[in-house]
Amino acid sequence: MAVAVPAAVMLAIGLWGLDRGGIWRDEGVTFQVARRSVPQIWRLLHGVDAVHGLYYLFMHAVLAVHSGEVVLRLPSVCAAAATAGLVGALGVRLAGARVGLWAGLLYAVTPLTGHYAQEGRSYALVAAGVTGATLLLVRALDGRSWWPYALVLTVTCLLHELAVLVPAAHAVTLAWTRAPKRAWWGWARATGAVGVVLLPLAVVSRAQSDQVEWLPVPGWGSAERLLRDFAAGPTGVVFWACLMLVAQGLRVRQVAAVALPLMVVPPALLMTVSQVRPMYDDRYVLYALAGMPLLVAAGADRLVSADVGRSTLRRRLLHSPAAGALAIALTFLHALPAYRQDRAPDHRPDDLAAVSALAARQLRPGDPVVYLPSIGRRAALVYPEGFRRARDIALGEPGPPSGTLYGREVGAGELRRRLARVHRLWVVTEPYALRTRWYPGDPTERAKLTAVEEQFEPASAQRTRYVLGGVGLRLYVRRPDAFGPTVGPGAAVGLGPTATAGPTGGSSKEVAPTPALTPTSPPASPRPAPR
């Protein structure tokens, strides 16, 4: 029961509202990459996203069964349910069935867990792998084989290489428990095998480290936010109650020796390294969350195990596992508004379905479209229905055959030649693209930006329309004095092929027209392809 009940609760929470009606940009990368052929995925990994290679190959098999938004997120839901069960099993092994049940339920109702249970990315799977490896570590310390531990840890690190911080937490556990030399030797052989397998991935991903250049240097505020996110409630009485119970749980030596290093060591190491080279994001250490519910549950168990007075009835009620389960249920009800908000499409940074739906309403057959910058093409790759009638004027080679995420665009000279034959031009812009201080390093991006600013002007009958995340769509027309001597307005241009089919749906939000090129929506920083 301590394993099955938390897993079932997590499964129910994960399935609730799984179909939000839209995929956001990080999920969009998973969706469009996983639908490529295996050779195309392999070619892509040589240039970008090697850290997610195993996950993309796994999702390739999943989406081969059915290609849709729900199926995209279903592996994360199942992984989160497995993690809740594994937390329960870990608690049972360390401190008994009551601690296991409460710890598993606490993990299931933590809002951060529910958030990533509904993300079509690898983080929930990594959390399951790390929790499973930690359980196998405890079993190995009791005399079992170390090779299951090595196998699970290897697969987990291949899903995301920053799980390589976990062995450091496990080393602290060995030191805390004063493990014998035999245990240290088994752990060293297991982690050494993991390192050998992971080395090629580390070399390749090191060359792709510019993908995380957008990450800031973490400070004390990042540490505080992570601590609050790890609690069953990030604010108010629930948060402070969790901290109080953690303090009690630290007195339960067997639990603290496993849970505290898991919760603290990986985030602390990553934040420390990020002071020199920023690599920290809370999702990268989601797996460390499993330590918090174990400590909270152990602290609660320690309190109710103390003398609670002479009343036999009171003692029985407090000692009952159902009492703790009821308290956890009340905690979940307290966080219910946050859960509902998290399942709304507008709670993600953007909504690619809304971009496609807006394009479907505005674009006419044959209309040329330019994306500023090229990553704006992601909406057309995931939801191509809205852009099917349009022509991508800058595209030279689509993403799958070119081994890139968003396709390879033509050179600046060819783009200028194509634009010289265009009278009407639709522009899909990221929030920062038309800000004057943005100066792209790529010549084609500069040519697109220069052409829009100098050769075209907003159509007077159209206003810029924005969707969630500040992505804008607007029609531009050529300035009367900007035509070349031999090319007239309205001439058509042959463009590259469009993307394959994907899910549909979405909604849009409109913003009042602006006289200048700069969008009125709040600006956002340019963000390269996610890791």
N, C-alpha and C positions, 0 to 999 in steps of 0.2 A: 504493500500500500504506500509506503514511503517513496517508492519509485514511480509507481503507476499513476497515483493521483496527481502529483505535480506535472507529470508529462501530459496527462489528459487536460489539466487546466491550461497549461501553456499552449497546447494544440488548439483548444477552443478560443483562447484569446488571440492566437495568431491567425486563425481562420476568420475571425470577426472583422468584417470590412476589408477583406483582402483585395477585392476588386474596387479600387478607387476611381477607375475610369480614366487613368492617365499614368504614363511612365515619365519619371523625371530623368535628367541627363545621365546620371551615373548608371541607373538601370538601363537606360537606352544604349549605353556602350555594351553592357552584357547582352542585351537583346539582339543587337545588330551583329556583334562579333560571333556569338554562339550559333547563329544561323548560317555562318559561312561553312565551307567545306573544311575538313581537317587540314589539308595542305595550305589552304588560305589562312587559317588560324596560325599555323606553324610559321608561315612567312611573316605574318603580322608581329608575332612575338619577338622576332629578331630586331624589330625597330622600336616597339612600344609595348607596354603592359606585360612584360615577361613575368612580373610578379603575380599576375592573375592567370597565367597560362593553364595550369591544371584545372582551375575553376572554369575557364572558358570551355575546355574540352569536356568537362563533366556536364556543363549546361548545354553543350552541343548535343549530347545524347538525350538530355531531358527534353529540350525543345523539338527534337526530332519526333517525339511522341505527339506533341501538340504545341503549336506556337501561339502563345497568348500571354496576357498580363498575369493571370492567376497562376499559370504553370511556371512562369518566370520566378515568382516569389515562393512557390510551394516548397522547394528544397530548404529555404531559410526557415519556414514555419516548422518543418519536420526537424530540422537541426536544433531549433530553439526548444522544441518539445523534448528532444533527446537530451539536451543539456540540462533541462530542469530535472529529468529523471536521474541523470548522472550526478547532479548536485545532491539529490536525495540519497542516492547510493553512497556517495562519499560521506555524507553526514551520518548515515547508518553505521558505516565502517569505523568512523572516528569516535562517535559519541552515542550511538543508539538510534532506534527507530524514530523516536519523537523528534530529535534534532534533525534527522534526515527528512522527515515529512515537512517540518516547518521550514527548513532551508530550501527545499525544492519548491515549496509554494511561494516563498519570498522571492525566489529567482523568477518564478513565473509571472508575478504581479508587478515586478519592477518596470516602470515605464520605459526605461532605456532598452530593456530586453524586448518588450513588445514592439518598439520602433524598428529595431533591426531584424526582428522576426518577419517583418513585412518589407524588407529591402531585397531586391533582386541582385544582391552582391554576396561576397564570400564570407562576410564577417560573422554571421551566425554559425556557419559551418566551422569556422576556425575556433569559435568559442566551444563548440561541441567537442572538437578534437583535443583542445587543451584540457578541458574538464575530464575527458576520457583518459588522457595521458596522466593526469594527476591521480586519478583513481588507480591506474596501473602502477604508478610510482609507489603508492601506499601498499599495494599488493606485493610489489617486488621487495619492499622493505620487510615484509613478513615472510620472505623466503621464496617467493615465486620467481619465475623467469623474468629477465629484463628485456627480452627481445620483443614481446608484445608492446611494451612501453616505447622501445625504439621505433617500431613500425608505425604506431599511431602518431608519434611525434614527427616522424619524417613526413608522412602524408599531410599533417597539419601545417608544417612549415612550407611545404610545396604549395599549399592553398594560399598562404600569405607568409612571406619570409620573415616578417616581424614577429611571428610566433617563436622565432629563434631566441627571444628573450626569456622564454619560459624555463629552459634548463637552468638559468641563473637563479630563478625563484626556487626551483627544486633543489639546487645546491644549498641554498639557505636552509631549506627544510632538513636536508641531511645533516647539516652542521647543528641545527637547533636540537634535533633528536639524538645527536651524538651517535650517528650511524657507524657501524663497524667498518673496517677497511674493506671487507668483502663487498659491502653495499656500495661504497665509494668506487670500487673497481668496476662493478657492474654498471653503475651509472655512467662512469667515464667511457666505457666501451660503447654504451648505447648512444650517448650524445656525440661521441666521435663518429659513429656511423652516420648519424644525422648530418653532421658537418660535411662529411665526404660527399654525401648525396646532394647536399644543398649548395656546394661550392660553385658548380657551373651556373646555377641560377643567380647566385650572388654576383658573379662576374658580369653576367649579361645585364642584370638589373642596375648594377652600379653605373653602367654606361648610359642608362635611361633615367638617371636621377633628376634630370631637369624637369621631369613630370611633377615633382613635388616642390618646385621653386615657389609656388604660390603660398606655401604654408608659412605662417608667422612663427616667431620664436615664442615658445610657451613661457608663461610666468606663473606667479602664485595664483592668479585668477584662474588659469587653466586647471591647476591642481584642485582648487576649491570646486569648480564646476564639475570636475570628474568625480570628486567625492560625493557631491550632491546627486549626481546622476546614478551613482552606484547604489544609493539608498532607495528603499521602497517608496519614499516620497522625498522630493528634492527640497521641500520647504516645510516650515511649520512644525507642529508637534510630532509628526511622523518622522521627520528627519532627525530631530533631537532625540527622540526615543530610540531610533536606530543607533545613533552614536553612543547613547548610554548603554545599550545592550552589547555593542561592540566592545566597550570597555570591560564589561562583565565577561564577554566571550574570550578576551585575551587571557583570562585567568584559567581557562580550560586548555591546558598545555597541549594536549594531543591535537585539538582542533586548531589552535593558534599557530602551531608549528607548520601546518599545511596551508591554512587559509590566509594568514597575514602576508607571508612572502608572495603568494600568488596575487594578492590584491595590490601590493605596494611595489614590489621589485620591478616588474616590467614597465609600468608607467614611469617610475622614477628614473630608470635607466634611459628610456626613450626621451624623456624631458631633458635629462642631462646632456645627452648627445645632441639634442636639438638646440642647445644653447650655441653650439658651433655650426651645425648644419641642420636647419629645421627639417624634421621628419615627423613631428608629433601631430596626431589627430586622435580624438577620443575613440573613433571607430577602430583604429589600429590596435587598441588595447581593450576592446570590448570583452575579450576572454578573461581579463582580470576581475571582472565583476563577480564571478562565481565565489570569490573569497568573502565578499561582504555578507551575503545571506547565511553562510556557514557560521560566521562570527556572531551575527545577530541571533540566530537560532540557538547557538551554544550559550550565549549570554542569557537568553530567555529561559532556557532549560535550567541553567544554574540558579536563577532567581526562584523559580517555582519549586526547585528541589530543596531549597532551604526551608527552615521551620516556618510555616505559615499560620501558626496558632493552634489552638486546641480543637477547633471545629473540624471534625472528620469530614463533613460534607464539603466544607470550603477547600480542604486539602485535596479531596478527590476531584473537585471541579477544576482546580488549578493544575493538577497533575495530568488531567485528561488531554490527550493530543488534540481533541476537538476544540478545547478552549483556545489554544494557539491558532488553530485553523480559522476559528471565528474571528479572532483579532486580525488575521491576515486578510480575511474577506472584507472586513470593515475598512482596512487600509486600501484595498482595491476600489471599494465604492467611493472612498474619499478622492481617489485619483481618476475616477471615471470621466469627469469633464475633460481632463488632459488626454485621456485615451481617445475620446471622441474627436477632439481637435486634431490629434495626430493622424487620424484616419481620413481627414478631409484632404482633397487634392491640393488645396492651396497651402497646405502646411509644409510641402516640399519646396526646395528653392525654385523650381520651375515646373512646367507642365507641357511636355512635347505634344500631347494630344491637342491641347488648346491652340498651339501654334499651327498645327495642321488644319484644325477646324476653321481657324481664321483665314488661312490661305485658301481653303476650299470655297469660302464665301466670296473672296475678293478677286482671285486670279481668273483670267480668261484663257481659253485654249491658245497655246502658242506664246503666252507672255514670257519674256525673259526675266530671270531672277538672278540676283547676285547676293551672296551671303557675306556679311561683314562681321567677323572674320569667317574663315571657312568652317570653323567648328559649329557655326549656326546651321550647317547642313544636317546636323544630327536629327532635327525634327523630321526632315524629309526622308531620312534613312529609316527611322523607326515607324513613322506614320506617313507613308508615301502617297496615300490617297489624296490628301489636300494639295499636293504638288504635282500630281500625275499629269495634269494638263499644261504645266509650265515647263520651261526649258532652262536648265542650269547653264548659264552663259560662260562661266569661268571653269567648269569642270573639264579636265583633260582625260582622266582615267578614274573610274569609280574605285571605291575603297577596297573591295575584295581582291581584284586582280593586281592592284598596285601595292598591296601589303601595308596599307595605311588605314587609320580609323575613318577619315572623312573624305578620302579620295585625293588624287593629285591634280592640282589645277594647272592650267596652261601658263606659259611664261607671260611676263608683263607686256612684251611686244605683241604677242598673239591676242592677249586680252584687249589691248587698245584697238587692235584691228577689228575684233568682234564688236566692241562697244561702239565703234564708229558707224556701224550699220544699224544701230538701235535707236528708236525714238521714245519708246515707253520702257521703263525699267522698274521692276519691283525690287525693293531692297529689304532683306531680312537682317536685322541688326541685333547684336548683343548690346546690353545696356551701355557699355563703355566705348563702343566702336566709333561713334561719331563725336566723341569728346575731343576737343582740339589737342589735348596733351597726349593722346594715344598716337604713337608713331610706330607702326609695325615694322619689323625688321625684314620681313619677306617682301621681295619686289612686287609680286603679284598682289599681295594685300595692299601695298602702297598704291599700286595702279588703280585698284578698285576704289580705294578711299579718295584718291585725287580725282578720278572720273566723276564720282558722285558729287563731290564738293564743287568742282569747277565746270563740268560739262552738263550737269543736270540740275534741275530745281524741282521742289515738291509740286505735284499737281495741285492746282488751286481747288479742285473739286474734291480732293481727298484729304483726309487727316490721318496722322499716324495712329495706328492701333497697337496697343500693347497687351500682352498677356502676362500671366504670373512669371515673375523673375525679371521683368523689364524687357523681354524680347519684343522688338518692334517690327511692324510690317507697314511699308508705305510705298505708294506709287510715285515715281519721279518721271519727269518728261525732259527731253533735251532742250537746253536753252536755245532761243532762236538764232543766236550768233555762233553756235558751237558745232555746226555741221561741217564735215570735210568737203573739199571741192568736188569730189566725184561720187560721193555716197549720199543718197537722199534719206529722209526720215522714214521710219517704218519698215525698212528692209529686214527680212528674216535672217537668222543665223542658225546653222546646224550645231546642235549641242550633243553632249554625251548622253548615254542611256540613263534612265531613272532607276530608282531602287526597287527592290522586291516588296511584296505586300507585307503588311503588318497589321496590328490591331487598330481599331478605330475608336473615335469618341473624343470628348473634351469640351471645354468651354473657354470663352475668352472674356477679357475685361478691356474696356475702351477708356482712353484718356483723351482729354480735350486737345484739339490741334495746337501745334506750336509753330511760330513763324520761322524759327531757325532749324538747323539740322539737329541740334542737340536735343535728345529726348528729355521729357519732363519727369520720367520715372526716376526713382532713386538710383544713382549709379552703382555699379558693382565692379569689383576688380576682375580683370581677365583671369580665367582659370583654365589651365590646360587640361588634357585628358586625365580623368581620375585614376588613382592607383588603388 
